[in-house]
Amino acid sequence: MFDQSNLILLNRANKVMKSVYLGIGSNLGDRKDNLRNAVEKAEELTGKIVKVSSVYETEPWGFSSDDQFLNMVVKIKTSLKPSELLERLLMVESLMGRLREGKQYSSRIIDIDILFYGKQVVRTEVLEIPHPELHKRKFVLVPLAEIAPDLVHPVFKKSISELLQECSDESKIRLHDCTIA
């Protein structure tokens, strides 16, 4: 006899796991602790973290602030659909105290962006994957190149290493002395 609990186990076993890259940054409060908390909460709510970049200190991008960012990239394996993943990541930001006010850039306790979701291209009103600005941002490309230099952008058909070489972003980026595991 095949009962419903067996069906649930079968469904969980048959879920396709996607490789997803997330950009995580913070420039308010205890930035290291914010990154650590975001990584922990993201793993709890979205999937298994399989790679973590070093942490980099960077200038704000797209706005002025005296507060420098700490940025990193993580690779996760998830069975969530892109929209579900976004919903969970927004929940992590909210749980950590992030208030989203308008579309302009500003200082923030935490920012989590979906950079890549497998090789998929997603364009909706609320979600764009690959992240539409990642090729212009060294604070994303440097940590991403550290953990996935040969990953190919599905739109530009170039590796992350190539995108980093071509990036015209002149903002300063330096390796920070903390690690997030």
N, C-alpha and C positions, 0 to 999 in steps of 0.2 A: 504494500500500500504506500502511496506517495502522498504525504501530508503537506500542508502549507509551510511548515518550518523547513522542510527539505527544499521546497521551491525558493524560499528566501535565501538559504545557503547557496543554492545553485546560482541564483541571480548575482549574489555577491562575488562568487567565484568567476563568473563569466564577464564581469565588468572589465572594460578595456582601460588600462592605465596609460595616461598620457604624460609625457615629459613637458613640464611647464617651467618657465623661468620667470622669477619675480624680482623686481627691483625694489629695494627697501631703503628708505632714507629718513633722517630725523635731524632737525636743527634747534629743537627746543628741549629744555629740561635736561635730564641725564641721558644724553644721546646714546651712549653705549647700552645702558639698561633698556632704553626704548627699543633698540634694535634686537636685543636679546629677547625681550618680551614679545615682540612682533614675530620673531622666528618661532618661538615656542607656541604662541597662539595659532599661528598659521599652520603649524604641523598638527596641532590638536584638531583644527577645524577643516583642513583642506586635503592633507595627504602627507606622505612620507618625504622628508627632506633628504635628498641623496647627495647634494653637493652644496658647499658654502664657500663663497669667495672671501678674500681678505676684506677688511674694512678700510675705506678711503675717506679722507677728509677733503671736502670740496667747497668751492664757492657756491653761493646761491646761483641758480640758473633761471634767467627770465625775470628777475626782480632783485632789488637791493636790500641787503640786510647785513648787520654786523655779525650775525650768528652763522657760523660755518656749518655745513652739513656733514654728517657721517653717512656714507652710502655703501651698499653691498648688493650682491645678487645671490639668490639661492635657486637651486633646481629642485623641484618637487615631482613626485609621481602621484597623480590623482586620477580618480574615476569620475570626478565632478565635471559637468558640462561647463563651458565657459561662463554662461550667465550665473550658474550656481556658484562657481568659483569666485566671481566678482562679488556676489552677494555676501559670501563668507568673509572675503577680504575686507569689504566695507564694514562688516560686523567687527572684525579685529580692530580696525582703525577707530571705530566708534567706542568699543570697550576700552581702548587706550586713551580716550579723551579727544580724539580728532573731531573737529567741527568743520564741515565743508561749507564754505560761504562763498558762493559765486564761482566763476571759472578762472579768475585771475590767480597767479601764483602768489604764495605767501609763506611765511614761516609756519612750521607745523611740527607737532610732537611726533607724528609718524605719517609716512606716505608709502603705500604699497601699490605698485603697478604691475600688471600682467604684461610682460615683455613678449613672450612667445607661448603659444599653446600648441605643442606638437608642431606640425607644419601648416596648421590651419590659418586661414585668413578670415577674420570676423569683422564685419562693419555693420554696427547698429547705431541707434541714437545714443546709447549709453556705453557702448563698448567697442573699442578698436584694437584688434590684435592682428599682426604685431603692433606694439605701441607705436603710434604714428611719428613720434619725435626721437625715438631711441638712436637713430643713426646720426643725429645732430648733437648728441650729448656724451661727452667723455666720461662723465660721472656714472653713466650706465655702461658704456662700451668697455672701459678699462676693467671693471670687475667681471663683466660678462666674458671678455676675452681671456681672462684668467682661468675660468672654469669651462668655457666652451668656445675656444678659438676657431674651431672648424665648423661650428653651427652655421648653417646657411639661412639667410633671411629669405623667406618664401616669396617676397615681392621683388626685392632688389637682386636676388640670385647671387649674392656675394656673402662671403664668410664674415663672421664678426671681426676677425683680424683685418680683413680688407676694409670693412667699414670704419674701423678705428684708424687705419692708416689714412683714409680719405677724409676723416672728420676735421672740419675747420674750427671746431670749438677750441678756443684758446684759454679757457678757464683753467686755473691751477687745480691740480689734483695730487694728493700725496698719500702714501701708504700710512695708515694709522697704526698705532702700536697695540690695539686691542684685537682679540679674536672672538668670534661668535661661533660656538660649535653646537 
